[in-house]
Amino acid sequence: MAEVQATDQARALQVDHRTVAILTPAVRSRRASRRPKATSDSDPLWDIVGLATSNGPGDVEENIDAYLAQANLPKDR
């Protein structure tokens, strides 16, 4: 029942004027907020920097407009 959670009060569930269950609000977890850890120069994460290689052009950022224009040209040229 949403009413139990909203009011934070226990309620009796009754069927034919008989209490069949007592509904209590769920305990809300209080997780500690995680702060991201800073990396140091010795962090193994830095071992993956530079591992990937590309056979494509390396100047995409500077020439993005030219590459997009070339990609949109008709293929039968």
N, C-alpha and C positions, 0 to 999 in steps of 0.2 A: 504494500500500500504506500503510495506516494505521500499520503497524509502523515504517516508515521515518521518518515524521513524528514519531511518539511517541518513538522512541529517538534521533532526530537523527543517525542513522548511515546511511551509504550501504549498499545491499544489491545483490547480484547477482541478476538474474532469470534463472533457468535453465529450459530446456526440453530434455528428453532429455539431461541432463547437460552441456548446452552453455550457456554464458553468452550470452544474447541481448540483455541490457540491464543497465545499471548505474543503479539508482534512487537519486537523492540527494534529501535533504529540500529543500523549497522554502525560499527565503530569506524570512525573516519581515520584513515592512516595518516600519520604525520611524518612523512618522509623528509629527511634532511635534504636540503637543496644541495645539489652537487655543484661544486665550482670546478671549472675546467682547470686541469693542471698545466702549468707552463712547461714547455719543453726546454731541455738544455742542449748544449752542443753534443753531449754524449748520448742523447736519446736515440734508440735504435730506429725510430721513425725516419730519421734523416738518411738512413741507409738506402731507402727506396728512391730518394730524390735523384733524378737523372737516369734511372734504369730504363725508362721507356724511350724508344727511338722511333722516328718517323721517317718514311721515305718520301713524304710529301714536302711541299715548299715550306720553308721556315719563316717566310716573311708575310704570313697571312694577315697579321694585324695591320701592317703598313699598307697592304694592297688588297684589302677586303673588297672594295668596290670593283676593282678590275677582275678579281676572281669570280664574283657574283655575276658580273656582266658576261664573262666568258661562259659560265655555266648555263646561262639563260639563252645563249645563241642557238639558232636552229642547228640540229645535228647534221643536216645534209650539206653543210658548207664545206 
